[in-house]
Amino acid sequence: MHPKTRYNIRKAEKNDIKIRIFEKPTKKINTFFNIIKKSAEKNNFFIYPKSYYCKIFEESEKRNSSFLAIAYYKRKPVAVNFVLLSEKTASFLFSGVLEEGRNLRSSYLLRWEAIKRSKKLKMTKANFGAVTKKENGDWQGFSKFKQGFGGYYVSYPFFDLIGKSLFYYLYLLQRYFKNKHFLNSIKKKVGIT
C-alpha cells in the first residue's frame, strides 16, 4: 500500500468517518443510487437506470455473494462501494462519493474496510476494475486511487461483438445522448475523428 493511501485512511478516521457494511444491499438501494447518481453527474460518467442495480443487488443477495459498504459522516451517507464475491475474488463493481465525502477522504477508509471484510469472507483477490497507466486523462484520478492500495495490473482483451450493426449504432446513439463523453471515448478506440 502506498504511504499516501495509509495517510488518507488515517485522515478519514480522524475526520470521524464511520463505515457500515450491509450484507443485504437491497435495503440501501436508494442511498446507493443517490450517491452514484450525484457522483456520475459531477464526474460526467455513465450510470445505468436504478432498476439495473436493483436486479444485480437482488440476484447477488439470493446467492449471498455481495455486500454494500457505506461511509457516513455525521450520520449522513457520503460514499458507497458495492462488492460482488465470486470464488475467491472480491470485485469492487460500483463506487461513488459525494463532494463532502471526497474532501474528508472517506473513499480511502471505505475501500480499506471493504477489503478487510472481503478477507474475513475468505477472498484472496480484489479486483478494482479498470485503471489506466497514462499520466493524464479522464481515468487518472480514480486509477491513482486504486493503485494506492497496491496490487498489479492484469490486462484482459475487451471488445464489443457486433451482430447487427444497425442496432449497435442505435445503441451507441442512445448512449451518446445520455453521455457525450462515452461516445468520444468510443470514437478514439475505433479511430474516428
C-alpha positions as CSV (number, residue, x, y, z in Angstrom):
1,M,0.0,0.0,0.0
2,H,1.2,3.5,-0.9
3,P,2.2,5.6,2.2
4,K,-0.2,8.4,1.0
5,T,-3.1,5.9,0.9
6,R,-2.3,4.9,4.5
7,Y,-2.2,8.6,5.4
8,N,-5.6,9.2,3.8
9,I,-7.1,6.2,5.7
10,R,-5.9,7.7,9.0
11,K,-7.2,11.1,7.9
12,A,-10.6,9.7,7.2
13,E,-10.6,8.1,10.7
14,K,-9.6,11.4,12.3
15,N,-12.4,13.1,10.3
16,D,-14.8,10.8,12.1
17,I,-15.9,8.8,9.0
18,K,-17.9,5.7,10.0
19,I,-18.2,2.6,7.8
20,R,-21.2,0.3,7.8
21,I,-21.3,-3.0,5.9
22,F,-24.7,-4.3,4.6
23,E,-24.9,-8.0,3.8
24,K,-28.3,-7.3,2.3
25,P,-27.6,-4.4,-0.2
26,T,-31.2,-4.1,-1.5
27,K,-32.1,-2.4,1.9
28,K,-29.9,0.5,0.9
29,I,-30.5,0.7,-2.8
30,N,-31.9,4.3,-2.6
31,T,-28.8,5.5,-0.7
32,F,-26.5,3.7,-3.1
33,F,-28.2,5.1,-6.2
34,N,-28.5,8.7,-4.9
35,I,-24.7,8.7,-4.3
36,I,-23.6,7.2,-7.6
37,K,-26.1,9.4,-9.5
38,K,-24.6,12.6,-7.9
39,S,-21.1,11.2,-8.4
40,A,-21.8,10.5,-12.1
41,E,-23.3,13.9,-12.7
42,K,-20.3,15.6,-11.1
43,N,-17.7,13.5,-12.8
44,N,-19.5,13.0,-16.2
45,F,-19.7,9.3,-16.3
46,F,-22.5,6.9,-17.4
47,I,-24.7,5.1,-15.0
48,Y,-27.5,2.6,-15.6
49,P,-31.1,3.0,-14.5
50,K,-31.8,2.2,-10.9
51,S,-33.7,-1.0,-12.0
52,Y,-30.3,-2.4,-13.3
53,Y,-28.7,-2.1,-9.9
54,C,-31.8,-3.4,-8.2
55,K,-31.6,-6.6,-10.2
56,I,-27.9,-7.1,-9.5
57,F,-28.4,-6.5,-5.8
58,E,-31.4,-8.9,-5.7
59,E,-29.6,-11.7,-7.6
60,S,-26.4,-11.4,-5.6
61,E,-28.3,-11.3,-2.4
62,K,-30.1,-14.6,-3.3
63,R,-26.6,-16.2,-3.6
64,N,-25.2,-14.5,-0.6
65,S,-22.4,-13.2,-2.8
66,S,-22.2,-9.4,-2.2
67,F,-22.1,-6.7,0.3
68,L,-22.6,-2.9,0.2
69,A,-20.2,-0.7,2.2
70,I,-21.3,2.8,3.0
71,A,-19.2,5.6,4.6
72,Y,-21.1,8.1,6.9
73,Y,-20.1,11.5,8.1
74,K,-22.3,12.8,10.9
75,R,-24.8,10.0,10.1
76,K,-25.1,11.2,6.5
77,P,-24.0,8.7,3.8
78,V,-21.1,10.2,1.7
79,A,-19.7,7.3,-0.2
80,V,-20.6,3.8,-1.4
81,N,-18.9,0.6,-2.6
82,F,-20.8,-2.4,-4.0
83,V,-18.6,-5.6,-3.8
84,L,-19.5,-8.8,-5.6
85,L,-18.0,-12.0,-4.3
86,S,-17.1,-14.8,-6.7
87,E,-14.9,-17.9,-6.0
88,K,-12.0,-16.2,-4.1
89,T,-12.3,-12.8,-5.7
90,A,-13.9,-9.6,-4.4
91,S,-14.9,-7.4,-7.3
92,F,-15.4,-3.8,-6.5
93,L,-18.1,-3.2,-9.1
94,F,-19.7,0.2,-8.3
95,S,-18.5,3.1,-6.3
96,G,-19.5,6.7,-5.7
97,V,-18.6,9.5,-3.5
98,L,-20.2,12.9,-2.7
99,E,-18.0,16.0,-2.7
100,E,-18.2,16.2,1.1
101,G,-17.0,12.6,1.4
102,R,-14.2,13.2,-1.1
103,N,-12.9,16.2,0.9
104,L,-13.0,14.0,4.1
105,R,-11.1,11.2,2.4
106,S,-14.0,8.8,3.1
107,S,-13.3,6.7,0.0
108,Y,-10.0,5.5,1.3
109,L,-11.3,4.3,4.6
110,L,-14.4,2.8,2.8
111,R,-12.2,0.8,0.4
112,W,-9.9,-0.3,3.2
113,E,-12.8,-1.6,5.4
114,A,-14.4,-3.3,2.3
115,I,-11.0,-5.1,1.7
116,K,-10.8,-6.2,5.3
117,R,-14.4,-7.5,5.1
118,S,-13.5,-9.4,1.9
119,K,-10.6,-11.0,3.6
120,K,-12.8,-12.1,6.5
121,L,-15.0,-13.8,3.9
122,K,-12.0,-15.8,2.7
123,M,-11.5,-13.8,-0.5
124,T,-7.8,-13.9,-1.6
125,K,-8.0,-11.4,-4.5
126,A,-9.5,-8.0,-5.0
127,N,-10.5,-6.7,-8.5
128,F,-10.8,-2.9,-8.5
129,G,-11.7,-2.8,-12.2
130,A,-10.3,-0.7,-14.9
131,V,-7.3,1.6,-14.5
132,T,-5.1,3.5,-16.9
133,K,-1.3,3.7,-16.9
134,K,-1.4,7.1,-18.7
135,E,-0.2,10.1,-16.7
136,N,-3.1,12.2,-17.7
137,G,-6.7,11.8,-18.9
138,D,-10.1,11.1,-17.6
139,W,-9.2,8.0,-15.6
140,Q,-6.1,9.3,-13.9
141,G,-7.8,10.3,-10.6
142,F,-9.5,7.0,-9.8
143,S,-6.7,5.0,-11.3
144,K,-4.2,6.6,-8.9
145,F,-6.7,6.0,-6.1
146,K,-7.0,2.3,-6.9
147,Q,-3.2,1.9,-7.4
148,G,-2.6,3.3,-4.0
149,F,-3.9,0.1,-2.5
150,G,-1.1,-1.9,-4.2
151,G,-1.5,-4.9,-6.4
152,Y,-0.7,-5.4,-10.0
153,Y,-2.2,-4.9,-13.5
154,V,-4.0,-7.7,-15.3
155,S,-4.9,-6.9,-18.8
156,Y,-7.9,-8.6,-20.4
157,P,-8.9,-8.1,-24.1
158,F,-12.1,-6.1,-24.4
159,F,-14.3,-5.7,-27.4
160,D,-17.9,-5.5,-28.5
161,L,-19.1,-8.4,-30.7
162,I,-21.4,-6.7,-33.1
163,G,-24.1,-8.9,-34.5
164,K,-26.3,-6.3,-36.2
165,S,-24.6,-3.1,-36.9
166,L,-27.7,-1.0,-37.2
167,F,-28.8,-2.0,-33.7
168,Y,-25.3,-1.4,-32.4
169,Y,-25.3,2.1,-34.0
170,L,-28.6,2.8,-32.4
171,Y,-27.3,1.6,-29.0
172,L,-24.3,4.0,-29.4
173,L,-26.6,6.9,-30.3
174,Q,-28.7,6.2,-27.2
175,R,-25.5,6.2,-25.1
176,Y,-24.4,9.4,-26.8
177,F,-27.4,11.3,-25.7
178,K,-27.0,10.1,-22.2
179,N,-23.3,10.7,-22.0
180,K,-21.4,12.5,-24.7
181,H,-18.1,11.7,-23.0
182,F,-18.8,8.0,-23.7
183,L,-19.1,8.5,-27.4
184,N,-15.9,10.4,-27.6
185,S,-14.0,7.6,-25.9
186,I,-15.6,5.1,-28.4
187,K,-14.5,7.3,-31.3
188,K,-10.9,7.2,-30.0
189,K,-11.0,3.4,-29.7
190,V,-12.4,2.9,-33.2
191,G,-10.2,5.6,-34.7
192,I,-12.9,8.0,-35.8
193,T,-12.0,11.7,-35.6
